Structures are given as structure tokens and as C-alpha cells.
């Protein structure tokens, strides 16, 4: 992906021991993760790219040229795309030239923690960035603004059915920079803020505190987005147990889209109503931090006819879920891509590979859903049902 040498680190299948201890679920731990191609393309070109001024076709061409790969193939993990990690594709890290404060950032005092701030970088840790954005959207008070060095962060794990908190201390503003003094991992949409980068660094250190202030980011290459919500908030979620019917139990907060029935219209209505009535409590916005995640075609079979060929809905990727939107007779799930780029928008035609009318236009919560340059979009509920494997939230 880059002209710089990269070193193999760990395979996505080599789970950090704490992940297994944390999960305590009646299903295998999720291993969700895909790199941000927009940031990767900038790294390969060695320059900042103004994606906001590009039309859909220009974005596609720029990405295809950067990776020397057809655009559609870039988003297919079964075709050897470098965006994905797996048993034969180790999670690789960019070389660190030095650990130092991010250039042009003189202070860590942020004016606010906002849900549109988190932008994922070249590390395939979308599971964490989607969760971070979701918490910032619903409960920013749980992400305290750090003003005094050295900084400390609290994360939570689930052990033996109980949630325990751990504080990660001694986090400095030194971040891993490359030879161009660029930070390639996750950052804030606001250039002067580093709260996102600091949270990501602290989360990596939490996985192995013995490494001190220079953590191994490979430990957070892939993971479980619902579990990440618990890690960030200390709030509980109930596990999804395949085939038990727990999906209809009001106490469950992790769901598989396939367990809402085989009749497509009925299943779509049930999924939309579950999110609207439970997660949103009948309002347009979710009331609990919520995420959703797609299938990994290298390990499982998506519904018939479903392929991932576009930067809007990506395989093995995690998204923040922000709420619901209705324009009779259609219903939509409002989401945010942690890449900070939606990839396409209704104003420039629906993305390739998705059914016509998959994305809504209009305004939701003050957001222009037709804006192709941001990361927020409203996906038709039946398309959500087909392309997404599951979703979940955490509650008090």
C-alpha cells in the first residue's frame, strides 16, 4: 500500500487474550476491520487529497490509480484487496520514524467532543472508531476532555458476567509519526484536535500496558464493535445467541439481521421497528450508543446476490448508527462511516453495486443526507437488512 517498508505484525486471527476474556459471549468474538482507503491513498501519494471537491467518478478513479486495482475489486476481500486483513494477510503497521506531538497542534484542550470528529486512518480498527463516534453522539460526557498531562483513560471489560474498570495512565501527546511527520492512524476531523488519536493510543496501550507509552497498534487491528461500546462506556449489553429467538426478547441488545425471519418485507419492518422503538425510543435519534457491522465474505456467505463493490457499504466494516428516517412509503437507517467519507451520495447517483434508491435525500437532524462529501447517510431499511450482518447497542 505504500512505498515505505512495512513489517508484518500479527494475524487478525491471533486474538489478544484480553479480547477473549472480555467477550464472555455465546458466540465467537467478532473480528471486524478494514482500512480507510482514502487515508491510504493519501499516504501512497504523499499528499493531502481534497476529496470534498471530487465527484463520484473522480473519487473512484483516484482510488483505483492509488492502489493499481479496479475500484470494485478494492472493496472485495476475496480478491486480495490490501484494505483487509486475514489469516494470509497480516495486519501491517506503517514504520514509525519517531514518537512526538502531532505537528501544528500546540494544545490538547479541545473545544468539544463531537461525533463527526473521529476519522479512521490506515489501521483496520473501524470497530473502535465507529464505537467512539457513537458514544460521542449519544453520551459525550463519557469521553472526558483531558486538559492536564500526563493523561489517563478508563476502559471497561466484561469478566464473569461483571463489568470492571481499568485506568490507563501516563499517556503523553507523543504519537507515532512517519518520515514526513505525518500521523497515519485515526484523527479528528478538526485538524487542531488530537482527542481521537489519544483515545486510540490509550486503547492500544490498554491491550498491553507493559509496552508503556509506545503501544503496539497491531493489538487493535480488528475487533468487536459492540464490545468496544462496552469498553468505552462501561454500559452493559445482552449477547446474541444464534437460533434461540432471543432476538425478540426485549432484554437483548445485540441482534443478527437473519433472525428477524425469512420473509423479506416482514423482516425489514421488524428490524426497523426494533431500532426505532427500542434504540431510538420512538424518536429520530438513537438514545443508546449503537453500531452495525457487515459480513466478511472470506468467512461467511452473505445473502444471495449481495456483493460489496463500493466505498459506501463495505465488507467486514463497522458503522455508527445514528437513528431512523422515514419518507413514506420508505424507511431508512441513518448511519455514519468512520472513514469520514461516504463514498457517494444521492446527488451524484446511487453507489455502484447497491439497488436504485438505496440512499435517501432530505434533511435529518440538521444533516443534509444528499451531501456526498460527509460520512453520514440514510440507508433504505431493506438494503440494511441484506448487507448488514448484525447490530447492537449498550444500555445503562
C-alpha positions as CSV (number, residue, x, y, z in Angstrom):
1,X,0.0,0.0,0.0
2,X,2.9,2.3,0.3
3,X,6.4,2.8,-0.9
4,X,7.7,2.6,2.7
5,X,8.7,-0.8,4.0
6,X,6.1,-2.3,6.3
7,X,6.6,-5.0,8.8
8,X,4.3,-8.0,9.5
9,X,2.8,-7.8,12.9
10,X,0.0,-10.1,14.0
11,X,-2.6,-12.0,12.0
12,X,-6.2,-11.0,12.6
13,X,-6.9,-14.5,13.9
14,X,-4.4,-14.1,16.7
15,X,-6.7,-12.5,19.2
16,X,-5.3,-10.6,22.1
17,X,-6.0,-12.7,25.3
18,X,-8.0,-9.8,26.9
19,X,-10.4,-9.8,24.0
20,X,-11.5,-13.4,24.7
21,X,-11.7,-12.7,28.4
22,X,-13.8,-9.5,27.7
23,X,-16.3,-11.1,25.4
24,X,-17.9,-13.8,27.5
25,X,-20.5,-14.2,24.8
26,X,-22.3,-17.3,23.5
27,X,-20.8,-16.7,20.0
28,X,-17.2,-16.4,18.7
29,X,-15.7,-12.9,19.1
30,X,-16.2,-10.7,16.1
31,X,-13.1,-9.7,14.1
32,X,-14.3,-6.6,12.2
33,X,-11.8,-4.4,10.5
34,X,-10.9,-2.7,7.2
35,X,-8.5,0.1,6.4
36,X,-9.6,3.6,5.3
37,X,-8.8,3.7,1.6
38,X,-9.0,7.5,1.4
39,X,-6.2,7.9,4.0
40,X,-4.2,5.0,2.5
41,X,-4.4,6.8,-0.9
42,X,-3.0,10.0,0.6
43,X,-0.2,8.1,2.2
44,X,0.7,6.4,-1.1
45,X,0.6,9.7,-3.0
46,X,2.5,11.6,-0.3
47,X,0.0,14.5,-0.3
48,X,-3.3,15.6,1.1
49,X,-6.3,14.9,-1.3
50,X,-9.3,17.2,-1.3
51,X,-11.9,14.5,-1.5
52,X,-14.7,17.0,-0.8
53,X,-14.3,18.7,-4.2
54,X,-14.4,15.4,-6.2
55,X,-17.3,13.9,-8.0
56,X,-18.1,10.3,-7.5
57,X,-16.3,9.1,-10.7
58,X,-13.2,11.1,-9.8
59,X,-13.1,9.6,-6.4
60,X,-13.3,6.1,-7.9
61,X,-10.6,6.9,-10.4
62,X,-8.3,8.3,-7.8
63,X,-8.6,5.3,-5.5
64,X,-8.2,2.9,-8.4
65,X,-5.0,4.6,-9.5
66,X,-3.6,4.8,-6.0
67,X,-4.0,1.1,-5.4
68,X,-3.4,0.0,-9.0
69,X,-6.6,-2.1,-8.8
70,X,-10.1,-1.7,-10.2
71,X,-12.3,0.3,-7.9
72,X,-14.9,-2.5,-7.4
73,X,-12.1,-5.1,-6.6
74,X,-10.7,-2.8,-4.0
75,X,-13.7,-3.4,-1.8
76,X,-13.9,-7.2,-2.3
77,X,-11.9,-9.0,0.4
78,X,-12.0,-12.2,-1.6
79,X,-9.9,-10.6,-4.4
80,X,-6.8,-9.9,-2.3
81,X,-7.5,-6.3,-1.5
82,X,-4.9,-4.7,0.7
83,X,-7.7,-2.9,2.7
84,X,-8.5,-6.2,4.5
85,X,-6.5,-8.4,6.9
86,X,-6.9,-12.1,7.4
87,X,-5.3,-15.4,8.0
88,X,-3.0,-14.9,5.0
89,X,-2.9,-11.1,5.1
90,X,-1.2,-10.0,8.4
91,X,-2.1,-6.7,9.9
92,X,0.8,-4.5,8.9
93,X,1.9,-1.2,10.5
94,X,3.5,1.8,8.9
95,X,7.1,2.5,10.0
96,X,7.4,4.8,13.0
97,X,10.2,7.4,12.4
98,X,9.7,9.0,15.8
99,X,7.2,9.4,18.7
100,X,6.4,13.1,19.0
101,X,3.5,15.5,19.3
102,X,1.5,15.8,16.1
103,X,2.7,18.8,14.1
104,X,0.8,22.1,14.3
105,X,-1.1,21.1,17.4
106,X,0.1,23.1,20.4
107,X,-2.6,22.1,22.9
108,X,-4.7,19.2,23.8
109,X,-7.6,21.4,25.0
110,X,-10.4,20.6,22.7
111,X,-13.5,22.9,22.5
112,X,-15.8,19.9,22.2
113,X,-16.1,16.1,21.7
114,X,-18.3,15.8,18.6
115,X,-19.5,12.7,16.9
116,X,-18.3,13.8,13.4
117,X,-14.7,14.2,14.7
118,X,-13.5,10.5,14.6
119,X,-11.9,9.7,11.2
120,X,-10.2,6.3,10.8
121,X,-6.7,6.1,9.4
122,X,-4.7,3.3,7.8
123,X,-5.2,0.9,10.7
124,X,-8.2,-1.5,10.2
125,X,-9.8,-0.6,13.6
126,X,-13.1,0.7,12.3
127,X,-14.8,-1.3,15.1
128,X,-13.3,1.1,17.6
129,X,-13.7,4.3,15.7
130,X,-17.4,3.5,14.9
131,X,-18.0,2.9,18.6
132,X,-16.1,6.1,19.6
133,X,-18.3,8.2,17.2
134,X,-21.4,6.5,18.6
135,X,-20.5,7.3,22.2
136,X,-19.7,10.9,21.2
137,X,-23.1,11.2,19.5
138,X,-25.2,9.9,22.4
139,X,-23.1,10.4,25.6
140,X,-20.1,12.7,25.0
141,X,-19.9,13.2,28.8
142,X,-18.5,9.7,29.0
143,X,-15.5,10.9,26.9
144,X,-14.0,13.5,29.3
145,X,-11.9,16.3,27.8
146,X,-8.3,15.8,29.0
147,X,-6.5,19.0,29.9
148,X,-3.7,18.0,32.2
149,X,-0.7,15.9,31.4
150,X,0.0,13.0,31.7
151,X,-3.4,11.9,30.5
152,X,-5.4,8.9,31.7
153,X,-8.3,7.0,30.3
154,X,-10.7,4.4,31.7
155,X,-11.8,1.3,29.8
156,X,-14.1,-1.5,30.9
157,X,-14.1,-5.2,30.4
158,X,-16.6,-7.9,31.0
159,X,-15.4,-10.8,33.2
160,X,-17.6,-13.5,34.7
161,X,-20.7,-11.5,33.9
162,X,-19.4,-8.4,35.7
163,X,-18.0,-5.2,34.3
164,X,-14.8,-4.0,35.8
165,X,-13.0,-0.7,35.0
166,X,-9.3,-0.2,34.4
167,X,-7.4,3.1,34.2
168,X,-4.7,3.6,31.7
169,X,-2.3,6.3,32.9
170,X,0.8,8.0,31.7
171,X,-0.4,8.7,28.1
172,X,1.7,11.5,26.6
173,X,0.9,13.5,23.5
174,X,3.7,11.7,21.6
175,X,2.2,9.9,18.6
176,X,3.8,7.6,16.1
177,X,4.9,9.8,13.1
178,X,6.4,8.7,9.8
179,X,9.4,10.2,8.0
180,X,7.1,13.1,6.8
181,X,6.0,13.8,10.3
182,X,2.5,12.5,9.4
183,X,0.3,10.6,11.7
184,X,-1.4,7.8,9.7
185,X,-3.8,6.4,12.3
186,X,-7.1,7.8,13.4
187,X,-7.5,11.5,13.9
188,X,-10.1,14.3,14.4
189,X,-11.9,15.9,11.5
190,X,-10.9,19.1,13.2
191,X,-7.1,19.4,12.5
192,X,-6.3,21.2,15.8
193,X,-7.7,18.4,17.9
194,X,-6.0,15.2,18.9
195,X,-8.6,13.7,21.3
196,X,-9.4,10.9,18.8
197,X,-5.7,10.0,18.3
198,X,-5.2,10.0,22.0
199,X,-8.1,7.7,22.7
200,X,-6.9,5.3,20.0
201,X,-3.4,5.3,21.5
202,X,-4.8,4.7,25.0
203,X,-7.0,1.9,23.8
204,X,-3.9,0.2,22.2
205,X,-1.9,0.6,25.4
206,X,-4.8,-0.9,27.4
207,X,-4.4,-4.1,25.4
208,X,-0.8,-4.4,26.7
209,X,0.2,-1.9,29.3
210,X,3.7,-3.4,29.7
211,X,4.7,-1.6,26.5
212,X,4.3,1.8,28.2
213,X,3.8,5.0,26.2
214,X,4.7,3.3,22.9
215,X,1.9,0.8,22.4
216,X,1.5,-1.9,19.7
217,X,-1.3,-0.7,17.5
218,X,-1.5,-4.2,15.9
219,X,-3.3,-5.3,19.0
220,X,-6.4,-3.3,17.9
221,X,-6.3,-4.2,14.2
222,X,-9.7,-5.9,14.3
223,X,-12.3,-6.4,16.9
224,X,-15.9,-6.4,18.1
225,X,-17.7,-3.0,17.7
226,X,-20.5,-3.8,20.3
227,X,-17.9,-4.9,22.8
228,X,-16.0,-1.7,22.0
229,X,-19.1,0.2,23.1
230,X,-18.9,-1.6,26.5
231,X,-15.1,-1.0,26.7
232,X,-15.7,2.8,26.3
233,X,-18.8,3.3,28.4
234,X,-19.0,0.5,31.0
235,X,-22.6,0.0,29.9
236,X,-24.0,-3.5,29.5
237,X,-25.3,-5.3,26.5
238,X,-27.0,-8.7,26.3
239,X,-25.4,-11.3,24.0
240,X,-27.0,-12.6,20.8
241,X,-27.4,-16.3,21.0
242,X,-27.9,-17.8,17.5
243,X,-31.1,-19.7,16.9
244,X,-32.7,-19.1,20.3
245,X,-35.2,-16.5,19.4
246,X,-33.5,-14.1,21.8
247,X,-33.8,-11.5,19.0
248,X,-37.4,-11.0,20.1
249,X,-36.5,-10.6,23.7
250,X,-36.6,-7.0,24.9
251,X,-33.6,-7.5,27.0
252,X,-31.3,-8.4,24.1
253,X,-29.2,-5.6,22.6
254,X,-27.1,-7.4,20.1
255,X,-29.0,-8.7,17.1
256,X,-28.4,-10.7,13.9
257,X,-30.4,-9.4,10.9
258,X,-31.1,-13.0,9.8
259,X,-33.0,-13.9,12.9
260,X,-35.9,-11.5,12.1
261,X,-37.4,-14.0,9.7
262,X,-37.1,-15.2,6.2
263,X,-39.9,-13.1,4.7
264,X,-38.1,-10.0,3.4
265,X,-40.8,-7.4,3.9
266,X,-41.7,-8.6,7.4
267,X,-38.1,-8.9,8.5
268,X,-37.3,-5.4,7.2
269,X,-40.3,-4.0,9.2
270,X,-39.2,-5.8,12.3
271,X,-35.6,-4.6,12.1
272,X,-36.6,-1.0,11.5
273,X,-39.2,-1.1,14.3
274,X,-36.7,-2.7,16.7
275,X,-34.2,0.1,16.1
276,X,-36.9,2.8,16.1
277,X,-38.9,1.6,19.2
278,X,-36.1,0.3,21.4
279,X,-32.8,2.0,20.5
280,X,-34.4,5.3,19.5
281,X,-37.4,5.1,21.9
282,X,-39.7,6.3,19.1
283,X,-37.5,9.4,18.3
284,X,-35.5,10.0,15.2
285,X,-32.1,9.7,17.1
286,X,-30.8,6.7,18.9
287,X,-30.8,7.0,22.7
288,X,-28.1,4.4,23.2
289,X,-24.7,4.3,21.6
290,X,-25.2,1.9,18.7
291,X,-23.2,0.2,15.9
292,X,-23.8,-2.1,13.0
293,X,-21.4,-4.4,11.0
294,X,-21.4,-6.1,7.6
295,X,-20.5,-9.6,6.5
296,X,-17.0,-10.9,5.9
297,X,-17.3,-12.9,2.6
298,X,-14.0,-14.7,3.3
299,X,-15.5,-16.4,6.3
300,X,-19.3,-16.4,5.7
301,X,-21.8,-16.2,3.0
302,X,-23.9,-13.0,2.7
303,X,-27.5,-13.3,1.4
304,X,-27.9,-14.3,-2.2
305,X,-26.9,-11.6,-4.7
306,X,-25.1,-9.4,-2.1
307,X,-21.6,-8.2,-3.1
308,X,-19.5,-5.4,-1.7
309,X,-18.1,-3.2,-4.5
310,X,-18.4,0.4,-3.2
311,X,-17.0,2.7,-0.5
312,X,-20.4,3.3,0.9
313,X,-21.3,-0.2,2.2
314,X,-18.1,-2.1,2.8
315,X,-17.5,-5.8,3.7
316,X,-16.4,-6.6,7.3
317,X,-16.8,-2.9,8.3
318,X,-18.3,-1.3,11.3
319,X,-20.6,1.8,11.2
320,X,-22.1,4.1,13.8
321,X,-25.9,4.0,13.8
322,X,-27.4,7.4,14.5
323,X,-31.2,7.0,14.1
324,X,-34.1,6.4,11.7
325,X,-35.6,8.3,8.9
326,X,-38.9,7.9,7.1
327,X,-40.2,9.2,3.8
328,X,-43.4,7.3,3.0
329,X,-43.6,4.6,1.9
330,X,-39.8,4.1,2.6
331,X,-37.9,3.7,5.9
332,X,-34.2,4.2,6.4
333,X,-31.4,3.6,8.9
334,X,-29.2,6.7,9.4
335,X,-25.5,5.8,9.7
336,X,-22.0,7.2,9.8
337,X,-18.9,5.7,8.2
338,X,-15.9,6.2,10.4
339,X,-13.8,6.8,7.3
340,X,-15.2,10.4,7.3
341,X,-16.2,9.8,3.6
342,X,-19.5,8.3,2.5
343,X,-18.1,7.4,-0.9
344,X,-21.2,8.5,-2.8
345,X,-24.5,10.3,-2.4
346,X,-27.9,10.7,-3.9
347,X,-26.9,13.9,-5.6
348,X,-24.4,12.0,-7.8
349,X,-26.3,8.8,-8.3
350,X,-26.5,5.8,-6.1
351,X,-23.3,3.9,-5.5
352,X,-22.3,1.1,-7.8
353,X,-23.5,-2.3,-6.6
354,X,-26.4,-1.0,-4.5
355,X,-30.0,-1.2,-5.5
356,X,-31.5,2.0,-7.0
357,X,-32.9,4.3,-4.3
358,X,-30.7,2.8,-1.6
359,X,-29.8,6.2,-0.2
360,X,-32.2,8.9,1.0
361,X,-32.1,12.6,0.3
362,X,-33.5,15.3,2.5
363,X,-32.5,16.5,6.0
364,X,-32.2,14.6,9.2
365,X,-31.1,16.1,12.5
366,X,-29.8,19.1,10.6
367,X,-27.7,16.9,8.3
368,X,-28.1,17.2,4.5
369,X,-28.4,13.5,3.5
370,X,-27.6,14.4,-0.1
371,X,-24.1,15.6,0.8
372,X,-21.7,13.2,-0.8
373,X,-18.7,14.6,0.9
374,X,-19.5,13.7,4.5
375,X,-19.8,10.3,6.2
376,X,-23.5,10.4,7.2
377,X,-26.1,8.7,5.1
378,X,-29.6,7.1,5.3
379,X,-29.7,3.6,4.0
380,X,-33.0,2.0,3.0
381,X,-34.1,-0.5,5.6
382,X,-34.4,-3.5,3.2
383,X,-30.8,-2.8,1.9
384,X,-29.6,-2.6,5.5
385,X,-31.2,-6.0,6.2
386,X,-29.4,-7.6,3.3
387,X,-25.9,-6.0,3.6
388,X,-25.5,-5.9,7.3
389,X,-24.8,-9.0,9.5
390,X,-25.8,-7.5,12.8
391,X,-26.1,-4.5,15.1
392,X,-26.2,-3.7,18.7
393,X,-26.1,-1.1,21.5
394,X,-25.3,-0.7,25.1
395,X,-27.6,0.4,27.9
396,X,-27.3,1.6,31.5
